[in-house]
Amino acid sequence: MLALLAGCQAAGEPALGTLEWDRISVPAPAMEQIVAVHVREGQRVSAGTPLLQLEPTRTAAQLQALQAQSRQAAQALEELQRGPRPETIAQARANLAAARAQAATAAAYYARLQPLGRQQLVAAADVDTARAAAGNAQGLMHAAEQALLVLEHGSRAEDIAQGEAALRAVQAQVEGQTVTLQKLDLVAPRAGRIDALPYRLGDQAPVGAPLVVMLVGERPYARVYLPQSLRLKVSVGQAARIQLQGREGTFAGRVRSIRSDPDFTPYYALSGADVSRLSWLAEIELTADNAAARMAQLPAGVPVQVVF
């Protein structure tokens, strides 16, 4: 009889914890000043409800600069695709004609000085100078020929590909900055209740800081710590009864998860022989059998006892 009573008492041993809602935060997309607050803590909102507004001036100016760079990259790509202008090609041909004329003049002058140099009628230095001038003129002529060929063949496929890649890169930056500008008007990502507004009107939060914390989900859940005496008796999917301290009645629940790694029992769950034992964090969700209106009014953070 004593063994039976001890077993019943162990089976009714409660797990202690708190009632929680799923929490999500709306982070700051940019380091800008808060210029408008449209909600208050505790207010229920639907998805898409305006929450906060950040100063858009600087972000809008950066977007305009990126849009200008995008237009510049688009014009540069169009120039590559069209190739050189006819006037530029005509100018290159004229330069080639001038270079050929200079090369011919320099070659003829050198040819006249060669026999005179052999007869020692002119200084050897003059002959060397004429020879160098003729070679230089020939080099300039070949350079002009190649420059004309480059213009006549048009842009290389590799240059056009680089221009297209540069344009896509700037366009991607424009799209990203556009999204950032839109995010300066913060809206609720899901329906829920405003739990906290860490920053106030006029504050300037760093990038990524939570500007709004929301409680979301259809119903809350109990986060409790299972002592060693309960761990082997509780499994995922098992039914449970949830009792809020200071409130009459219980709620039906179901174990939805149990951590595999044990942790030290928190201070508020220490009692008797459990002081020196490890515990396992578990989550017990309230089932749909409970009244929706009743569950919606349950606050987060209140102590609970769960019996399995």
C-alpha positions in Angstrom: 0.0 0.0 0.0 2.8 2.4 0.8 4.5 1.7 -2.5 1.3 2.3 -4.4 0.8 5.7 -2.6 4.4 6.7 -3.4 3.9 5.9 -7.0 0.8 8.0 -7.2 2.5 10.9 -5.6 5.4 10.7 -8.0 3.0 10.6 -11.0 1.3 13.8 -9.7 4.6 15.6 -9.2 4.3 19.0 -11.0 6.9 20.6 -13.3 7.4 24.3 -12.7 8.0 27.0 -15.3 6.4 30.0 -16.9 3.7 30.6 -19.5 5.1 32.0 -22.8 4.1 33.2 -26.2 6.2 33.0 -29.3 8.2 36.3 -29.5 9.3 38.0 -32.7 11.2 41.2 -33.1 11.1 43.8 -35.8 14.7 45.0 -36.2 16.0 48.4 -37.3 16.9 48.3 -41.0 19.1 51.4 -40.8 20.5 53.6 -38.1 17.9 56.4 -38.4 15.9 58.4 -36.0 12.4 57.3 -35.0 10.1 60.1 -36.2 6.7 58.4 -35.6 5.3 55.7 -33.3 1.9 54.3 -34.3 1.3 51.6 -31.7 1.5 51.2 -27.9 2.5 48.3 -25.7 -0.2 45.8 -25.2 -2.1 46.7 -28.4 -3.3 44.0 -30.6 -2.4 44.4 -34.3 -3.0 42.6 -37.5 -0.4 41.7 -40.2 0.6 44.8 -42.1 -0.3 47.3 -39.4 2.0 50.4 -39.3 4.3 50.3 -36.2 7.1 52.8 -36.5 8.5 55.2 -39.0 12.2 56.1 -39.3 13.8 59.2 -40.9 14.0 58.5 -44.7 16.1 61.4 -45.9 19.6 59.9 -45.9 18.4 56.5 -47.2 16.4 58.2 -50.0 19.5 60.3 -51.0 21.6 57.1 -51.1 19.0 55.5 -53.3 19.1 58.5 -55.7 22.9 58.2 -55.9 22.6 54.5 -56.8 20.0 55.2 -59.4 22.3 57.7 -61.0 25.1 55.2 -61.1 22.7 52.7 -62.6 21.8 55.1 -65.4 25.5 55.8 -66.0 26.3 52.1 -66.2 23.4 51.6 -68.6 24.7 54.4 -70.9 28.2 53.0 -70.8 26.9 49.5 -71.8 24.9 51.0 -74.6 28.0 52.8 -75.9 29.9 49.5 -75.9 27.1 47.7 -77.7 26.8 50.4 -80.4 30.5 50.6 -81.0 32.5 53.7 -82.0 30.9 56.6 -83.7 31.6 57.1 -87.5 33.3 60.4 -86.8 35.7 58.6 -84.5 36.6 56.1 -87.2 37.0 58.9 -89.7 39.3 60.7 -87.4 41.4 57.5 -87.0 41.7 57.1 -90.7 42.8 60.7 -91.0 45.4 60.1 -88.4 46.6 57.0 -90.2 46.9 59.0 -93.5 49.0 61.7 -91.7 51.2 59.0 -90.1 51.8 57.3 -93.5 52.7 60.7 -95.0 55.2 61.4 -92.2 56.6 57.9 -92.5 57.1 58.3 -96.3 58.8 61.7 -95.9 61.1 60.4 -93.2 62.0 57.3 -95.2 62.7 59.5 -98.3 64.9 61.9 -96.4 66.9 59.0 -94.9 67.3 57.4 -98.4 68.8 60.7 -99.7 71.2 61.0 -96.8 72.5 57.4 -97.0 74.7 57.9 -100.2 75.9 61.3 -98.9 76.9 59.7 -95.7 78.9 57.0 -97.5 80.7 59.7 -99.5 81.3 61.5 -96.1 79.5 64.6 -97.5 77.3 64.8 -94.4 78.1 64.0 -90.8 77.4 60.4 -89.6 75.3 61.8 -86.8 72.9 63.3 -89.3 72.5 60.0 -91.0 71.8 58.3 -87.7 69.2 60.9 -86.8 67.5 60.5 -90.2 67.4 56.7 -89.7 65.9 57.0 -86.2 63.3 59.5 -87.5 62.3 57.1 -90.3 62.0 54.2 -87.8 59.9 56.3 -85.4 57.6 57.4 -88.2 57.1 53.8 -89.2 56.1 52.9 -85.7 53.6 55.7 -85.5 52.1 54.6 -88.7 51.7 51.0 -87.5 50.2 52.3 -84.2 47.7 54.4 -86.2 46.8 51.3 -88.3 46.1 49.2 -85.2 44.0 52.0 -83.6 41.9 52.1 -86.8 41.4 48.3 -86.7 40.3 48.5 -83.1 37.6 51.0 -84.0 36.5 49.2 -87.1 36.1 45.8 -85.3 34.0 47.4 -82.5 33.7 46.4 -78.9 34.9 43.0 -77.7 32.4 40.5 -76.3 34.3 40.4 -73.1 34.0 44.2 -72.7 30.3 44.0 -73.3 30.0 41.2 -70.7 31.8 43.3 -68.2 29.5 46.2 -68.8 26.5 44.0 -68.4 27.8 42.7 -65.1 28.6 46.2 -63.8 25.0 47.3 -64.7 23.5 44.2 -62.9 25.6 44.9 -59.8 24.4 48.5 -59.6 20.8 47.5 -60.2 21.0 45.0 -57.4 22.3 47.7 -55.1 19.3 49.9 -56.2 16.9 47.1 -55.4 18.5 46.5 -52.0 18.4 50.2 -51.1 14.8 50.4 -52.3 13.8 47.6 -49.9 15.7 49.4 -47.1 13.8 52.6 -47.8 10.5 50.7 -47.7 11.4 49.0 -44.5 11.9 52.4 -42.8 8.1 52.3 -42.5 7.9 49.4 -40.1 4.8 47.2 -40.3 3.7 44.2 -38.3 4.9 41.0 -40.0 2.3 38.9 -38.3 -0.9 39.4 -36.2 -0.2 39.6 -32.5 0.2 41.8 -29.5 2.8 44.5 -29.0 4.9 43.3 -26.0 7.6 46.0 -25.9 8.8 49.1 -27.6 12.5 49.3 -26.4 13.1 52.7 -28.2 11.0 55.8 -28.0 10.2 58.7 -30.3 13.4 60.5 -31.2 15.7 57.6 -30.4 18.2 56.4 -33.0 18.8 52.7 -32.6 21.7 50.8 -34.2 21.1 48.6 -37.2 19.6 45.3 -36.2 18.4 46.5 -32.8 14.8 45.3 -32.0 12.5 48.3 -32.4 9.3 46.3 -31.7 8.8 43.0 -29.8 5.6 41.1 -30.5 3.9 38.2 -29.0 2.4 36.0 -31.8 0.8 32.6 -32.3 -2.7 31.2 -31.9 -2.1 30.1 -28.3 0.6 30.3 -25.6 2.7 27.4 -24.3 4.3 26.5 -20.9 8.0 26.3 -20.7 8.9 24.1 -17.7 11.8 22.2 -16.3 11.5 18.5 -15.9 13.4 17.1 -13.0 15.1 13.7 -13.2 12.2 12.0 -11.5 9.8 13.1 -14.4 12.1 13.0 -17.4 11.7 9.2 -18.0 7.9 9.4 -17.6 7.2 12.3 -20.0 7.4 12.0 -23.8 6.6 14.3 -26.7 2.9 14.2 -27.5 1.8 13.3 -24.0 -1.2 15.1 -22.5 -0.8 17.5 -19.6 -2.7 19.8 -17.4 -1.5 23.4 -17.0 -2.3 25.4 -13.8 -1.5 29.1 -13.6 -0.6 30.1 -10.1 -3.2 32.5 -8.7 -5.9 31.4 -11.1 -8.5 28.8 -10.7 -9.0 26.1 -13.3 -6.5 24.3 -15.6 -5.8 24.2 -19.3 -5.4 21.2 -21.4 -1.9 20.9 -23.0 0.3 18.6 -25.0 4.1 18.2 -24.8 5.6 19.4 -28.0 9.3 19.3 -27.3 11.9 18.2 -24.8 15.5 19.3 -24.9 18.0 16.5 -25.2 20.7 18.3 -23.2 20.0 18.7 -19.5 20.6 22.0 -17.7 20.8 23.1 -14.1 17.4 23.6 -12.4 16.6 27.3 -12.2 16.1 28.9 -8.8 12.3 29.1 -8.9 12.0 25.3 -9.6 14.2 24.2 -6.7 12.4 22.2 -4.0 13.5 19.5 -1.7 15.5 16.7 -3.2 15.5 18.4 -6.7 18.0 21.0 -5.5 21.1 19.1 -6.7 19.6 17.5 -9.8 19.7 18.4 -13.4 16.5 19.2 -15.3 15.4 19.2 -19.0 13.6 22.1 -20.6 10.3 21.1 -22.1 7.5 23.0 -23.9 3.9 22.2 -23.4 1.5 23.8 -25.9 -2.1 24.6 -25.0 -4.3 22.6 -27.2 -7.2 23.8 -29.3 -9.7 22.2 -26.8 -9.3 25.3 -24.7 -11.4 28.4 -25.4 -9.7 30.7 -27.8 -10.9 33.9 -26.1 -9.7 32.5 -22.8 -6.2 31.7 -24.1 -5.8 35.0 -25.9 -6.0 36.9 -22.6 -3.3 34.9 -20.9 -0.2 37.0 -20.1 3.3 35.9 -20.7 5.8 35.2 -18.0 3.3 34.1 -15.2 4.4 31.0 -13.2 2.7 27.7 -14.0 2.6 24.2 -12.8 2.2 21.3 -15.2 1.0 17.8 -14.2 1.3 14.9 -16.6 
